[in-house]
Amino acid sequence: MNSLNSFDWIAVLLLAIGGLNWGLVGVFNFDLVATIFGDMSALSRIVYTVVGISAIYVLTLSMKLKKS
């Protein structure tokens, strides 16, 4: 496995978006996801869940890349 497929890139992008959102929360106390979709609305919870799943996926992906 030497290259990333489209699904891998989407997961990496979602993880970066999640990281940026947490950076905004930490530095400015501003939750962009909550601002866009509502504080703990169904859509916000979906976004947080998908980003969390992406993080787990990218962790497993990094282990595969490390081995090759």
N, CA, C and O of each residue as an XYZ file, in Angstrom:
272
protein
N       0.850     -1.179      0.000
C       0.000      0.000      0.000
C       0.892      1.237      0.000
O       1.435      1.614      1.039
N       1.039      1.853     -1.132
C       1.925      3.007     -1.245
C       1.195      4.320     -1.487
O       1.791      5.389     -1.354
N      -0.076      4.259     -1.838
C      -0.789      5.497     -2.126
C      -2.160      5.482     -1.457
O      -2.686      4.433     -1.086
N      -2.710      6.668     -1.321
C      -4.013      6.807     -0.686
C      -5.105      6.839     -1.751
O      -4.948      7.472     -2.795
N      -6.209      6.154     -1.478
C      -7.342      6.210     -2.391
C      -8.257      7.368     -2.001
O      -7.975      8.087     -1.042
N      -9.329      7.546     -2.727
C     -10.241      8.672     -2.486
C     -10.838      8.629     -1.082
O     -10.954      9.664     -0.426
N     -11.215      7.449     -0.623
C     -11.792      7.301      0.713
C     -10.779      7.717      1.788
O     -11.136      8.362      2.773
N      -9.530      7.344      1.585
C      -8.468      7.722      2.528
C      -8.333      9.243      2.602
O      -8.232      9.810      3.691
N      -8.333      9.898      1.446
C      -8.191     11.356      1.408
C      -9.375     12.056      2.062
O      -9.202     13.075      2.731
N     -10.577     11.518      1.873
C     -11.760     12.099      2.522
C     -11.622     11.998      4.033
O     -11.929     12.949      4.752
N     -11.160     10.848      4.518
C     -10.968     10.667      5.956
C      -9.918     11.634      6.497
O     -10.099     12.211      7.569
N      -8.838     11.811      5.771
C      -7.788     12.745      6.193
C      -8.336     14.175      6.211
O      -8.060     14.929      7.144
N      -9.101     14.549      5.200
C      -9.695     15.879      5.141
C     -10.651     16.112      6.314
O     -10.605     17.165      6.951
N     -11.511     15.141      6.599
C     -12.428     15.265      7.732
C     -11.675     15.380      9.050
O     -12.069     16.136      9.938
N     -10.600     14.632      9.168
C      -9.790     14.707     10.378
C      -9.147     16.079     10.523
O      -9.065     16.611     11.630
N      -8.692     16.657      9.417
C      -8.118     18.005      9.453
C      -9.172     19.039      9.837
O      -8.892     19.946     10.622
N     -10.372     18.912      9.293
C     -11.457     19.822      9.649
C     -11.768     19.718     11.137
O     -11.953     20.730     11.813
N     -11.824     18.499     11.639
C     -12.066     18.301     13.069
C     -10.960     18.900     13.912
O     -11.226     19.504     14.952
N      -9.730     18.740     13.478
C      -8.605     19.315     14.211
C      -8.649     20.835     14.220
O      -8.368     21.466     15.239
N      -9.002     21.419     13.086
C      -9.141     22.881     13.031
C     -10.257     23.355     13.954
O     -10.114     24.367     14.639
N     -11.368     22.623     13.970
C     -12.477     23.000     14.854
C     -12.042     22.950     16.318
O     -12.353     23.857     17.089
N     -11.325     21.893     16.701
C     -10.844     21.806     18.089
C      -9.831     22.895     18.397
O      -9.782     23.391     19.522
N      -9.026     23.273     17.420
C      -8.104     24.389     17.617
C      -8.849     25.686     17.879
O      -8.462     26.472     18.744
N      -9.929     25.908     17.121
C     -10.755     27.099     17.349
C     -11.394     27.074     18.733
O     -11.479     28.102     19.405
N     -11.840     25.895     19.151
C     -12.437     25.767     20.491
C     -11.389     26.068     21.559
O     -11.666     26.795     22.513
N     -10.210     25.525     21.405
C      -9.162     25.708     22.405
C      -8.633     27.121     22.496
O      -8.395     27.627     23.593
N      -8.446     27.763     21.363
C      -7.829     29.090     21.351
C      -8.858     30.207     21.529
O      -8.626     31.161     22.272
N      -9.997     30.084     20.842
C     -10.972     31.180     20.828
C     -12.304     30.842     21.499
O     -13.206     31.679     21.542
N     -12.431     29.621     22.022
C     -13.695     29.161     22.610
C     -14.836     29.319     21.586
O     -15.939     29.748     21.924
N     -14.537     28.959     20.328
C     -15.493     29.104     19.235
C     -15.641     27.766     18.531
O     -14.685     27.271     17.934
N     -16.823     27.178     18.593
C     -17.103     25.887     17.964
C     -17.788     26.141     16.621
O     -18.982     26.434     16.573
N     -17.031     26.027     15.542
C     -17.543     26.313     14.209
C     -18.672     25.360     13.823
O     -19.659     25.787     13.223
N     -18.543     24.098     14.153
C     -19.582     23.119     13.817
C     -20.892     23.490     14.505
O     -21.951     23.476     13.877
N     -20.821     23.820     15.786
C     -22.035     24.212     16.523
C     -22.619     25.507     15.967
O     -23.837     25.679     15.935
N     -21.756     26.409     15.533
C     -22.229     27.673     14.965
C     -22.963     27.436     13.655
O     -23.989     28.065     13.396
N     -22.452     26.540     12.835
C     -23.066     26.276     11.528
C     -24.324     25.422     11.657
O     -25.346     25.730     11.043
N     -24.260     24.349     12.452
C     -25.340     23.361     12.481
C     -26.214     23.417     13.736
O     -27.232     22.730     13.804
N     -25.834     24.220     14.721
C     -26.605     24.300     15.959
C     -25.915     23.528     17.064
O     -25.267     22.509     16.827
N     -26.068     24.034     18.273
C     -25.413     23.426     19.429
C     -26.026     22.066     19.740
O     -27.166     21.980     20.196
N     -25.269     21.016     19.495
C     -25.649     19.620     19.696
C     -26.944     19.244     18.976
O     -27.731     18.436     19.470
N     -27.152     19.843     17.800
C     -28.268     19.440     16.952
C     -27.939     18.073     16.359
O     -26.826     17.568     16.503
N     -28.914     17.493     15.702
C     -28.685     16.190     15.066
C     -27.560     16.287     14.034
O     -26.720     15.392     13.936
N     -27.548     17.380     13.265
C     -26.488     17.535     12.254
C     -25.114     17.694     12.902
O     -24.136     17.114     12.428
N     -25.031     18.471     13.975
C     -23.749     18.617     14.677
C     -23.255     17.280     15.191
O     -22.076     16.953     15.059
N     -24.152     16.511     15.775
C     -23.766     15.198     16.307
C     -23.298     14.265     15.189
O     -22.377     13.472     15.385
N     -23.925     14.358     14.028
C     -23.496     13.550     12.878
C     -22.095     13.969     12.449
O     -21.242     13.117     12.201
N     -21.851     15.287     12.359
C     -20.528     15.777     11.969
C     -19.476     15.298     12.962
O     -18.431     14.791     12.555
N     -19.738     15.453     14.262
C     -18.781     15.014     15.279
C     -18.528     13.511     15.181
O     -17.391     13.063     15.330
N     -19.574     12.734     14.932
C     -19.432     11.275     14.829
C     -18.607     10.885     13.605
O     -17.727     10.029     13.696
N     -18.888     11.506     12.467
C     -18.148     11.192     11.234
C     -16.674     11.574     11.382
O     -15.796     10.839     10.931
N     -16.403     12.712     12.008
C     -15.009     13.116     12.233
C     -14.322     12.124     13.179
O     -13.163     11.767     12.965
N     -15.024     11.685     14.210
C     -14.454     10.689     15.130
C     -14.152      9.369     14.436
O     -13.101      8.768     14.660
N     -15.067      8.926     13.602
C     -14.837      7.691     12.839
C     -13.653      7.872     11.893
O     -12.847      6.958     11.715
N     -13.552      9.049     11.290
C     -12.414      9.340     10.409
C     -11.098      9.260     11.166
O     -10.101      8.764     10.639
N     -11.095      9.749     12.403
C      -9.877      9.690     13.218
C      -9.460      8.243     13.461
O      -8.282      7.902     13.350
N     -10.418      7.405     13.789
C     -10.111      5.983     14.015
C      -9.601      5.349     12.722
O      -8.634      4.588     12.736
N     -10.257      5.666     11.609
C      -9.840      5.125     10.311
C      -8.419      5.561      9.963
O      -7.611      4.746      9.518
N      -8.111      6.841     10.163
C      -6.778      7.347      9.829
C      -5.718      6.732     10.748
O      -4.587      6.504     10.318
N      -6.071      6.466     11.995
C      -5.131      5.756     12.884
C      -4.790      4.381     12.322
O      -3.622      3.996     12.280
N      -5.807      3.644     11.890
C      -5.533      2.314     11.326
C      -4.773      2.448      9.997
O      -3.895      1.640      9.696
N      -5.114      3.463      9.218
C      -4.426      3.700      7.960
C      -2.951      4.009      8.201
O      -2.090      3.540      7.456
N      -2.657      4.783      9.219
C      -1.262      5.131      9.508
C      -0.463      3.896      9.905
O       0.721      3.793      9.585
N      -1.092      2.971     10.590
C      -0.398      1.724     10.943
C      -0.076      0.907      9.694
O       0.991      0.300      9.601
N      -1.000      0.894      8.736
C      -0.762      0.167      7.490
C       0.359      0.831      6.691
O       1.209      0.142      6.128
N       0.365      2.165      6.640
C       1.393      2.874      5.890
C       2.770      2.689      6.532
O       3.786      2.615      5.840
N       2.787      2.617      7.857
C       4.044      2.443      8.576
C       4.678      1.094      8.239
O       5.901      0.987      8.150
N       3.853      0.072      8.052
C       4.364     -1.279      7.777
C       4.914     -1.418      6.364
O       5.785     -2.254      6.124
N       4.422     -0.614      5.425
C       4.862     -0.810      4.030
C       6.058      0.043      3.687
O       6.548     -0.005      2.559
